[in-house]
Amino acid sequence: GADFSVPFGIADRLRITETQIDALERDCDRFNAELPELKSFVLPGGSELAARLHVARAVCRRAERDALEAAEEVDLNPLALVYLNRLSDLLFNAGDEPLWKPGTSS
């Protein structure tokens, strides 16, 4: 939020850094290593935690779309856009949601 609330280019402000993105990517890799290969769609839900992570990911994706739209009109830290994308990936990988099985209702 701090990165988006102050115009880009003003020094001495909190900004997303490559180090923070690298940390998210390491976390994504760690969670992804424990998951089987995805061969089906994921259904939201499965547990309360999975449902909450799904909602958080939806909010993060909406923020990413809004930030991309804003970036067409004002200068934004490009790393902030990458951060939102990686954060939504992490929220997806961290969830333990059921897989869709073709031909069934769940």
Secondary structure per residue as TSV (DSSP state, phi and psi in degrees):
chain	resnum	aa	ss	phi	psi
A	1	G	-	360.0	-39.1
A	2	A	H	-61.7	-37.4
A	3	D	H	-64.8	-35.7
A	4	F	H	-86.4	-19.0
A	5	S	H	-84.5	-14.7
A	6	V	S	-120.4	130.9
A	7	P	-	-51.2	138.5
A	8	F	T	-65.8	141.9
A	9	G	T	105.3	-17.4
A	10	I	-	-80.3	123.6
A	11	A	S	-73.6	168.1
A	12	D	S	59.6	38.5
A	13	R	S	-121.4	157.5
A	14	L	-	-67.4	125.9
A	15	R	-	-135.4	148.8
A	16	I	-	-65.6	139.7
A	17	T	-	-120.7	164.4
A	18	E	H	-60.1	-33.3
A	19	T	H	-61.0	-40.5
A	20	Q	H	-68.1	-38.4
A	21	I	H	-66.4	-42.4
A	22	D	H	-59.3	-38.9
A	23	A	H	-64.5	-42.4
A	24	L	H	-62.7	-41.3
A	25	E	H	-65.3	-37.3
A	26	R	H	-63.6	-43.0
A	27	D	H	-63.7	-41.9
A	28	C	H	-59.3	-46.4
A	29	D	H	-61.2	-41.2
A	30	R	H	-63.6	-47.5
A	31	F	H	-67.6	-41.1
A	32	N	H	-66.3	-32.2
A	33	A	H	-63.4	-27.4
A	34	E	T	-86.4	-8.6
A	35	L	S	-95.9	144.5
A	36	P	-	-70.9	163.2
A	37	E	-	-59.9	133.7
A	38	L	-	-81.9	116.5
A	39	K	-	-122.7	12.2
A	40	S	S	-151.3	165.9
A	41	F	-	-70.8	151.1
A	42	V	B	-97.6	134.9
A	43	L	-	-96.6	133.1
A	44	P	S	-65.2	141.3
A	45	G	-	113.0	-151.1
A	46	G	S	104.3	-40.4
A	47	S	S	-156.9	167.2
A	48	E	H	-62.3	-42.3
A	49	L	H	-61.4	-45.7
A	50	A	H	-61.6	-40.4
A	51	A	H	-65.1	-40.8
A	52	R	H	-66.0	-40.6
A	53	L	H	-64.1	-37.9
A	54	H	H	-62.7	-44.0
A	55	V	H	-63.8	-43.7
A	56	A	H	-60.6	-39.8
A	57	R	H	-66.6	-40.1
A	58	A	H	-62.2	-41.4
A	59	V	H	-65.7	-41.2
A	60	C	H	-63.9	-42.3
A	61	R	H	-63.7	-38.9
A	62	R	H	-64.4	-42.1
A	63	A	H	-62.5	-39.1
A	64	E	H	-63.3	-45.1
A	65	R	H	-62.6	-43.0
A	66	D	H	-63.9	-40.3
A	67	A	H	-66.7	-39.9
A	68	L	H	-62.7	-40.4
A	69	E	H	-65.2	-43.1
A	70	A	H	-64.1	-34.4
A	71	A	H	-64.9	-18.0
A	72	E	T	-75.3	-19.1
A	73	E	T	-110.6	-29.6
A	74	V	S	-134.7	159.4
A	75	D	-	-75.2	124.0
A	76	L	-	-122.9	154.6
A	77	N	-	-63.5	115.4
A	78	P	H	-61.3	-26.4
A	79	L	H	-68.6	-27.2
A	80	A	H	-66.2	-36.2
A	81	L	H	-67.6	-41.7
A	82	V	H	-63.9	-41.4
A	83	Y	H	-58.7	-46.6
A	84	L	H	-61.0	-39.6
A	85	N	H	-64.2	-46.3
A	86	R	H	-68.2	-35.1
A	87	L	H	-63.4	-41.9
A	88	S	H	-66.2	-35.2
A	89	D	H	-61.6	-44.3
A	90	L	H	-63.1	-43.0
A	91	L	H	-63.3	-33.9
A	92	F	H	-68.3	-46.7
A	93	N	H	-68.5	-27.7
A	94	A	H	-79.0	-18.2
A	95	G	-	-78.0	151.2
A	96	D	-	-117.1	73.7
A	97	E	-	-100.7	151.8
A	98	P	-	-71.0	153.6
A	99	L	B	-93.2	146.3
A	100	W	-	-73.4	134.4
A	101	K	-	-112.1	112.7
A	102	P	T	-54.0	139.7
A	103	G	T	87.3	1.1
A	104	T	S	-121.8	169.0
A	105	S	-	-91.7	1.6
A	106	S	-	-135.3	360.0
